[in-house]
Amino acid sequence: MGNSGISVVTGAFGYTGRYIARRLLDEGETVRTLTRTAPSASPFSDRIDRRPRNFDDISEVAESLRGAHTLYNTYWVRFARGYLNHELAVRNTRNLVDAAVSAGVQRIVHISITNADAASPLPYFQGKGLVEDYIRSSGLSYSIVRPTVIFGREDVLINNIAWFLRRFPVFLVAGSGDYPIQPVFVDDVARLAVESSRAADNVTLDAVSPEVFTFKELLNEVRRITGGRARLMHAPPSLAAAAARLMGLALRDVVLTRDEIDGLMAGHLVSSDPPTGETRLTDWLRENRQALGARYTSELSRNYR
């Protein structure tokens, strides 16, 4: 299926969305976005048609999608905050899908997560699974791209791990640290999203890198490459979560939630499928070791305030 006309990217000035938008622009596509973020930090904001993101008004969203061939959806919430939670994120995404159907969009490319499951006890993975099921039943042609932990220059998790390892004498590891993690580069996710949009059939694929680590191995690699000095100490998950909450209070941020710890320890951030990403985290760490962890990146400042 070849693309023509307009591509819409939700959050084209955000993290994953900006990489998708940049690839589309580089290929000569016309790009429109639905966003609540001011585009001032984006180097290509003047090349993108910006529309407000109001999920409560399906007809308004449908009008914003009118004329688009493909919708790339990166919208989601990392954790519940105030009125914003995963239940609302599911409802908002369903409204977006309904608007896409109404507007005559031909294909949706949805950024999900590995091991999404509508029956999961973890709200993040459950919500992603519910959305996947809704897309499959919508009648739209679709690609569902399922990354693990995404790393890149605008990343929060890997950057802040490096920041803690650089500045503190101790880093608490929940449990044994022997659970697997398979981070994937953000531009590999964008490439897979754009390539899969042109497939003839419906596609569900994991976006995963060639390298799999245990979480403890990942910490040691980040610490070694960036010159971190923290000693790794193992703690019960409840204690590690409590320490993360305390650090969050000090930093006025949410560092890590208990659900995120449980998802990591359950092995949800790894795939049994062959690697689809090309960039190796260890190579990227070496190339970015000076900047990585140089300053703390606040999730709340970036996405909630």
C-alpha positions as CSV (number, residue, x, y, z in Angstrom):
1,M,0.0,0.0,0.0
2,G,1.6,3.3,-1.1
3,N,1.0,6.5,0.8
4,S,-0.5,9.6,-0.8
5,G,-2.0,12.8,0.5
6,I,-1.6,13.8,4.2
7,S,-0.1,11.9,7.1
8,V,-1.3,12.9,10.6
9,V,1.0,12.3,13.5
10,T,-0.4,12.8,17.0
11,G,2.3,14.5,19.1
12,A,4.6,15.4,16.3
13,F,6.4,17.8,18.6
14,G,6.8,15.2,21.3
15,Y,9.2,12.3,21.7
16,T,8.5,9.4,19.3
17,G,6.1,11.5,17.2
18,R,8.8,14.0,16.2
19,Y,11.0,11.2,14.8
20,I,8.1,9.8,12.8
21,A,7.2,13.3,11.5
22,R,10.8,14.1,10.6
23,R,11.0,10.9,8.5
24,L,7.8,11.7,6.7
25,L,8.9,15.2,6.0
26,D,12.3,14.0,4.7
27,E,10.4,11.7,2.3
28,G,8.3,14.6,1.0
29,E,5.1,13.8,2.9
30,T,2.6,16.5,3.9
31,V,2.4,16.2,7.7
32,R,-0.4,17.4,10.0
33,T,-0.4,17.0,13.8
34,L,-2.9,16.8,16.6
35,T,-1.2,18.2,19.6
36,R,-1.5,20.1,22.9
37,T,2.2,21.0,22.9
38,A,3.5,24.3,21.6
39,P,5.9,23.7,18.7
40,S,8.6,26.2,19.7
41,A,11.2,23.5,20.5
42,S,10.7,21.7,17.2
43,P,13.1,22.5,14.3
44,F,10.4,21.7,11.7
45,S,7.3,23.3,13.3
46,D,6.8,25.6,10.4
47,R,6.5,22.6,8.1
48,I,3.7,20.9,10.0
49,D,0.0,21.8,9.9
50,R,-1.0,22.0,13.6
51,R,-4.5,21.2,14.9
52,P,-5.7,21.2,18.5
53,R,-6.2,17.8,20.2
54,N,-9.6,17.6,21.7
55,F,-10.6,14.0,22.2
56,D,-14.0,14.8,23.7
57,D,-15.3,16.1,20.3
58,I,-15.1,13.3,17.8
59,S,-16.6,15.4,15.0
60,E,-13.9,18.1,15.5
61,V,-11.2,15.4,15.5
62,A,-12.7,13.9,12.4
63,E,-12.6,17.2,10.7
64,S,-8.9,17.6,11.6
65,L,-8.2,14.2,10.1
66,R,-10.2,14.8,6.9
67,G,-8.1,14.2,3.8
68,A,-5.5,12.1,5.6
69,H,-4.4,8.8,4.2
70,T,-2.5,7.6,7.3
71,L,-2.8,8.4,11.1
72,Y,0.3,7.7,13.2
73,N,-0.8,7.6,16.8
74,T,1.8,8.1,19.6
75,Y,-0.7,9.4,22.2
76,W,-0.6,7.7,25.6
77,V,0.0,8.5,29.3
78,R,2.9,6.9,31.3
79,F,1.1,7.0,34.7
80,A,-2.0,8.2,36.3
81,R,-1.8,11.9,37.4
82,G,-4.8,13.8,38.6
83,Y,-7.8,13.3,36.3
84,L,-5.5,11.8,33.7
85,N,-5.2,8.0,33.9
86,H,-5.0,4.9,31.7
87,E,-8.8,4.5,31.6
88,L,-9.1,8.0,30.1
89,A,-6.3,7.3,27.7
90,V,-8.1,4.3,26.4
91,R,-11.3,6.3,26.0
92,N,-9.5,9.1,24.2
93,T,-7.7,6.7,21.9
94,R,-11.0,5.0,21.0
95,N,-12.5,8.4,20.2
96,L,-9.5,9.1,18.0
97,V,-10.0,5.7,16.2
98,D,-13.7,6.5,15.7
99,A,-12.9,9.9,14.3
100,A,-10.4,8.3,11.9
101,V,-13.1,5.9,10.6
102,S,-15.5,8.8,10.2
103,A,-12.9,10.9,8.3
104,G,-12.1,8.1,5.9
105,V,-8.5,7.6,7.0
106,Q,-7.2,4.5,5.2
107,R,-4.6,3.2,7.7
108,I,-3.7,3.7,11.3
109,V,-0.2,3.1,12.7
110,H,-0.4,2.8,16.5
111,I,2.5,2.9,18.8
112,S,1.8,0.3,21.5
113,I,4.1,-1.7,23.8
114,T,5.5,-5.2,23.9
115,N,3.3,-7.7,25.8
116,A,0.3,-5.4,25.7
117,D,-2.6,-7.5,27.0
118,A,-6.2,-6.5,27.8
119,A,-6.2,-9.0,30.6
120,S,-3.0,-7.7,32.3
121,P,-3.3,-6.7,35.9
122,L,-1.0,-3.7,35.1
123,P,-3.0,-0.7,33.9
124,Y,-0.4,0.4,31.3
125,F,-0.2,-2.9,29.6
126,Q,-3.9,-3.6,30.0
127,G,-4.9,-0.2,28.5
128,K,-2.5,-0.7,25.5
129,G,-4.1,-4.2,25.0
130,L,-7.6,-2.8,25.0
131,V,-6.6,-0.2,22.5
132,E,-5.0,-2.8,20.2
133,D,-8.2,-4.9,20.4
134,Y,-10.3,-1.8,19.5
135,I,-8.1,-1.0,16.5
136,R,-8.4,-4.5,15.2
137,S,-12.2,-4.4,15.4
138,S,-12.5,-0.9,13.9
139,G,-12.3,-2.0,10.2
140,L,-9.3,0.3,9.6
141,S,-6.2,-1.1,7.9
142,Y,-3.6,-1.0,10.7
143,S,0.0,-1.4,11.8
144,I,0.6,-1.9,15.5
145,V,4.2,-1.3,16.5
146,R,5.2,-2.6,19.9
147,P,8.4,-1.0,21.3
148,T,9.9,-1.9,24.7
149,V,11.7,0.9,26.5
150,I,12.6,3.6,23.9
151,F,16.0,5.3,24.2
152,G,17.2,8.5,22.5
153,R,18.4,12.0,23.1
154,E,15.1,13.1,24.6
155,D,14.7,9.9,26.7
156,V,13.7,10.1,30.3
157,L,14.4,6.6,31.7
158,I,17.9,5.8,30.5
159,N,19.0,9.5,30.9
160,N,17.8,9.6,34.5
161,I,19.3,6.2,35.3
162,A,22.7,7.7,34.2
163,W,22.0,10.9,36.2
164,F,21.4,8.9,39.4
165,L,24.4,6.6,38.8
166,R,26.6,9.7,38.3
167,R,25.5,11.6,41.4
168,F,24.6,9.2,44.2
169,P,26.7,6.7,46.1
170,V,24.0,4.0,46.0
171,F,21.4,2.9,43.4
172,L,18.6,0.6,44.7
173,V,17.8,-2.4,42.4
174,A,14.4,-4.0,42.9
175,G,14.9,-7.7,43.6
176,S,17.7,-9.6,41.9
177,G,18.0,-7.4,38.9
178,D,18.2,-10.5,36.7
179,Y,15.0,-9.7,34.8
180,P,15.4,-8.9,31.1
181,I,15.2,-5.6,29.3
182,Q,15.6,-4.9,25.5
183,P,15.7,-1.1,24.9
184,V,15.0,0.1,21.3
185,F,16.3,3.3,19.6
186,V,13.6,5.9,19.0
187,D,14.5,6.4,15.3
188,D,14.3,2.6,14.8
189,V,10.7,2.8,16.1
190,A,10.0,5.7,13.7
191,R,11.4,3.7,10.8
192,L,9.3,0.7,11.6
193,A,6.2,2.8,11.9
194,V,6.7,4.5,8.5
195,E,7.7,1.2,6.8
196,S,4.8,-0.7,8.2
197,S,2.4,1.9,7.1
198,R,3.0,0.9,3.5
199,A,2.4,-2.8,4.1
200,A,-0.4,-4.5,2.1
201,D,-1.7,-6.4,5.1
202,N,-2.5,-5.6,8.7
203,V,0.7,-5.8,10.8
204,T,1.6,-6.3,14.5
205,L,5.3,-6.3,15.2
206,D,7.6,-5.8,18.1
207,A,10.1,-3.0,17.9
208,V,13.2,-4.4,19.7
209,S,16.9,-3.9,19.5
210,P,19.6,-6.6,18.9
211,E,20.8,-6.4,22.5
212,V,19.1,-8.0,25.5
213,F,20.4,-7.2,29.0
214,T,19.4,-8.2,32.5
215,F,18.4,-4.9,34.3
216,K,21.6,-5.3,36.4
217,E,23.7,-5.7,33.3
218,L,22.1,-2.6,31.8
219,L,22.9,-0.6,35.0
220,N,26.5,-1.8,35.0
221,E,26.9,-0.8,31.3
222,V,25.4,2.7,31.8
223,R,27.6,3.2,34.9
224,R,30.8,2.0,33.1
225,I,30.3,4.0,30.0
226,T,29.2,7.3,31.7
227,G,31.6,7.0,34.6
228,G,29.0,6.6,37.2
229,R,30.1,6.0,40.8
230,A,26.9,4.5,42.5
231,R,27.1,1.1,44.1
232,L,24.2,-1.2,43.1
233,M,22.3,-2.4,46.2
234,H,19.5,-4.9,46.0
235,A,16.2,-4.2,47.8
236,P,12.7,-5.6,47.9
237,P,10.5,-4.1,45.2
238,S,8.4,-2.3,47.8
239,L,11.4,-0.6,49.3
240,A,12.8,0.3,45.8
241,A,9.3,1.8,45.0
242,A,9.3,3.7,48.2
243,A,12.7,5.1,47.5
244,A,11.6,6.2,44.1
245,R,8.6,8.0,45.6
246,L,10.9,9.8,48.0
247,M,13.3,10.9,45.3
248,G,10.2,12.0,43.2
249,L,9.1,14.3,46.1
250,A,12.6,15.8,46.3
251,L,12.7,16.3,42.5
252,R,9.1,17.3,42.1
253,D,8.7,14.5,39.6
254,V,7.6,10.8,39.3
255,V,10.8,8.9,39.0
256,L,9.4,5.3,38.7
257,T,6.1,3.8,39.7
258,R,5.4,0.4,41.4
259,D,3.5,-0.7,38.3
260,E,6.6,0.1,36.1
261,I,8.8,-1.9,38.5
262,D,6.3,-4.8,38.3
263,G,6.2,-4.7,34.5
264,L,10.0,-4.7,34.3
265,M,10.3,-7.6,36.7
266,A,7.7,-9.6,34.9
267,G,9.8,-9.5,31.7
268,H,7.3,-7.4,29.8
269,L,10.0,-5.2,28.3
270,V,11.6,-7.9,26.1
271,S,10.4,-9.8,23.0
272,S,10.8,-13.4,21.9
273,D,10.7,-12.2,18.3
274,P,13.8,-11.5,16.1
275,P,15.2,-8.0,16.5
276,T,13.7,-5.4,14.3
277,G,15.8,-2.4,15.4
278,E,19.3,-1.8,14.1
279,T,20.9,0.5,16.7
280,R,22.7,-1.1,19.6
281,L,22.3,0.6,23.0
282,T,26.0,0.1,23.9
283,D,27.1,1.9,20.7
284,W,24.7,4.7,21.4
285,L,25.8,5.0,25.0
286,R,29.4,5.4,23.9
287,E,28.5,8.1,21.4
288,N,26.4,10.0,23.9
289,R,28.3,9.4,27.1
290,Q,29.1,13.1,27.7
291,A,25.6,14.3,27.5
292,L,23.8,11.3,29.0
293,G,22.8,12.0,32.6
294,A,24.4,15.4,32.6
295,R,21.1,16.8,33.8
296,Y,17.9,15.4,35.2
297,T,14.9,15.2,32.8
298,S,11.5,15.7,34.5
299,E,8.6,13.8,33.2
300,L,6.1,16.1,34.9
301,S,7.7,19.2,33.5
302,R,7.8,17.8,30.0
303,N,4.3,16.3,29.8
304,Y,2.1,17.3,32.7
305,R,2.9,20.9,33.7
